[in-house]
Amino acid sequence: MNLSVSARATAAAVVAGAALIATGSIAGAAPAPTAAAAAPDIPVAGVKAHLAQLQSIATANGGNRAHGSAGYRASLDYVKAKLDAAGFTTAVQQFTSSGRTGYNLIADWPGGDTGRVLMTGAHLDSVTAGPGIDDNGSGSAAILETALAVARTGYHPAKHLRFAWWGAEELGMVGSRYYVGRLSPTDRARITGYLNFDMIGSPNPGYFVYDDDPALEKTFKDYYAGLGIPTEPETEGDGRSDHAPFKNAGVPVGGLFSGADYIKTSAQAAKWGGTAGQAFDRCYHSSCDTTANINDTALDHNSDAIAYALWTLSS
């Protein structure tokens, strides 16, 4: 997640080129809600397997997966290969920022009403300081496993499903701004909602829901109410992740967040467990943001919530 407003405002983004291809634990949790009974359980082991691959990629490429690096491109290639094998139509979109080439990956699931597109996204880049496993391997891996669940189940949604992995978010949402900026008014109007997942496995987690759109917010809140887990509105990264360009363009946005470098209060620790007086993610934007920096329970709940929302909103 990019939490620097000044960095966002000043990031150089010379967007050139075009698409290369067309187009803390919660004890005693209740069973998942039944409102979207068709939504599959997203295996946290599958999500963690993707995180292990992203960690290996970072380790083999100077310790990070940052914009313009070999680690970022290898991360994109890994995700793309999984999606291609599962039957998605993928497109790689190229742009330039800070003198380096960046990439977005867009994946469409065949079928559904292309006049009504439900879009789900996460940024794939890390900062240069570390491998970026919570920020934002967690969101990237969770939506990848959810996309693969769409394929495994042979899901036939009423709406058209599109997934995106954004480049250069850490420089100021450069990749998502580029994508939104290239949409025609007609294509932009076809997107009925954009769901963003940036940091959903923080080691001292909170359960935060974007409150930008009431209907999308309610979908996630209903899911967590069914688990008996209280949520709070997401404010720490408000407007500072890849949902912002969509919101600014008039697209309804929603999403989940488990916290970055804000400090967990005593009241939050009483609700969610974990440690009061410590950051939600003490390794935020640091070299220690590795696979050891993930809370499995939060990652599991949030991954299942993504599937619940996707199945509910696309039916």
Salt bridges, closest charged atoms under 4 A:
ASP77 OD1 - ARG73 NE 3.04
ASP84 OD2 - LYS80 NZ 2.77
ASP108 OD2 - HIS160 NE2 2.64
ASP108 OD2 - ARG162 NE 2.76
ASP113 OD2 - ARG116 NE 3.13
ASP125 OD1 - HIS123 ND1 2.88
ASP135 OD1 - HIS123 NE2 3.01
ASP135 OD2 - HIS285 NE2 3.13
GLU145 OE1 - HIS50 NE2 2.68
GLU145 OE2 - ARG152 NH1 3.13
GLU169 OE1 - HIS123 NE2 3.25
GLU170 OE2 - HIS123 NE2 3.78
GLU170 OE1 - HIS285 NE2 3.12
ASP187 OD1 - ARG190 NH1 2.63
ASP198 OD1 - HIS123 NE2 3.19
ASP212 OD1 - LYS247 NZ 2.66
ASP222 OD2 - LYS218 NZ 2.72
GLU232 OE2 - LYS271 NZ 2.48
ASP296 OD2 - LYS48 NZ 2.87
